[in-house]
């Protein structure tokens, strides 16, 4: 693996690690927060369902948007072999995906501040963390991104 790819993976891991760490900060806020008086929205069941719907739509569209962001740079790379352009597009796509996952933690934090329900926060934040761990930058995934696709059909004898 080339130095450019190693550097790309390092930068991705630092940035994704920082976004992942923000979810831990949200958790610390929830653990340490103490509020006088009743919550602003004592009966927020409808708000939970609306934000859950927003979260589901966010999750369902996450990978299609990620793939769409990489489709054109992959086609360009196939013809020009411009690795820098492909890696820059990959970095942007990855950061957008991580930011969208981080938004789930923020939605959970909003629910917590409005309802004082820590369980709702932990569900939203847990899904965000799980998604981030699934999308964690791995050298094999980046190598597959820059590698040439292999034929998946049966071998032909010549």
C-alpha positions in Angstrom: 0.0 0.0 0.0 1.3 3.4 -1.0 2.2 6.3 1.3 -0.7 8.3 0.0 -3.2 5.6 0.9 -1.6 5.1 4.4 -1.8 8.9 5.0 -5.5 8.9 3.8 -6.4 6.1 6.2 -4.6 7.9 9.0 -6.5 11.2 8.3 -9.8 9.3 8.1 -9.2 7.6 11.4 -8.3 10.8 13.2 -11.3 12.7 11.8 -13.7 9.8 12.4 -12.3 9.2 15.8 -13.0 12.8 16.7 -16.6 12.5 15.6 -16.9 9.3 17.5 -15.5 11.0 20.6 -18.2 13.6 20.3 -20.8 10.9 21.1 -18.9 10.1 24.3 -19.1 13.9 25.1 -22.8 13.7 24.6 -23.0 10.8 27.0 -21.0 12.6 29.6 -23.4 15.6 29.3 -26.3 13.3 29.9 -24.6 11.6 32.9 -23.6 14.9 34.5 -26.7 17.0 33.7 -28.9 17.9 36.7 -32.1 19.9 36.1 -34.3 21.7 38.6 -38.0 21.3 38.0 -40.1 19.3 35.6 -39.0 18.7 32.0 -40.2 21.2 29.4 -42.2 18.5 27.6 -43.5 16.0 30.1 -45.5 14.1 27.4 -43.3 13.9 24.4 -44.3 10.6 22.8 -45.2 12.3 19.6 -41.8 14.1 19.5 -40.1 10.7 20.0 -41.9 9.2 17.0 -41.2 12.2 14.8 -37.5 12.2 15.7 -37.3 8.4 15.3 -38.8 8.7 11.8 -36.2 11.4 11.0 -33.5 9.0 12.3 -34.8 6.0 10.3 -34.9 8.1 7.1 -31.3 9.3 7.8 -30.1 5.7 8.3 -31.9 4.3 5.3 -30.5 6.9 3.0 -27.0 6.9 4.5 -25.3 4.2 2.3 -27.1 5.2 -0.9 -25.8 8.8 -0.5 -22.4 7.5 0.4 -22.3 5.4 -2.8 -23.6 8.2 -4.9 -21.0 10.5 -3.7 -18.3 8.0 -4.8 -19.8 6.9 -8.1 -18.5 9.7 -10.3 -15.0 9.8 -8.7 -14.8 6.0 -9.2 -15.6 6.4 -12.9 -13.1 9.2 -13.3 -10.4 7.1 -11.5 -11.1 4.1 -13.7 -10.1 6.3 -16.7 -7.5 8.7 -15.4 -6.0 6.8 -12.4 -6.1 10.1 -10.4 -5.7 8.6 -6.9 -5.8 12.0 -5.2 -9.2 12.9 -6.6 -10.7 9.6 -5.6 -9.2 9.7 -2.0 -10.5 13.3 -1.6 -14.0 12.2 -2.7 -13.8 9.2 -0.3 -12.8 11.5 2.6 -15.7 13.8 1.9 -18.2 10.9 1.6 -16.9 9.4 4.8 -17.2 12.6 6.7 -20.7 13.2 5.4 -21.7 9.7 6.6 -20.1 10.2 10.0 -21.8 13.7 10.4 -25.1 12.1 9.5 -24.6 9.4 12.2 -23.5 12.0 14.7 -26.8 13.8 14.0 -28.5 10.8 15.6 -26.7 11.5 18.8 -27.7 15.1 18.6 -31.3 14.1 18.1 -31.0 11.9 21.2 -29.5 14.9 23.1 -32.4 17.1 22.1 -34.9 14.4 23.3 -33.0 14.3 26.6 -33.1 18.0 27.2 -36.7 18.3 26.3 -38.0 15.2 28.2 -35.2 14.3 30.7 -35.5 10.7 29.4 -31.9 9.4 29.3 -33.1 6.0 27.9 -34.2 7.7 24.7 -30.8 9.5 24.4 -28.9 6.2 24.9 -30.9 4.5 22.1 -30.2 7.2 19.6 -26.6 7.6 20.7 -26.1 3.8 20.7 -27.3 3.5 17.1 -25.0 6.4 16.1 -22.0 4.7 17.7 -22.8 1.4 16.2 -23.1 3.0 12.7 -19.8 4.7 13.2 -18.1 1.5 14.2 -19.5 -0.3 11.2 -18.2 2.5 8.9 -14.8 2.7 10.7 -12.0 3.2 8.1 -10.3 -0.1 7.4 -7.3 -0.5 5.1 -9.0 -3.3 3.2 -11.9 -1.2 2.3 -9.7 1.6 1.0 -7.6 -0.9 -0.9 -10.8 -2.3 -2.4 -11.8 1.3 -3.4 -8.6 1.9 -5.3 -8.2 -1.6 -6.6 -9.4 -2.8 -10.0 -12.6 -4.8 -9.9 -12.2 -8.5 -10.5 -14.5 -10.6 -12.6 -17.0 -12.6 -10.6 -18.2 -14.8 -13.4 -17.0 -18.3 -14.1 -13.5 -18.7 -15.5 -13.2 -19.2 -19.3 -10.7 -21.6 -20.7 -8.7 -20.4 -23.6 
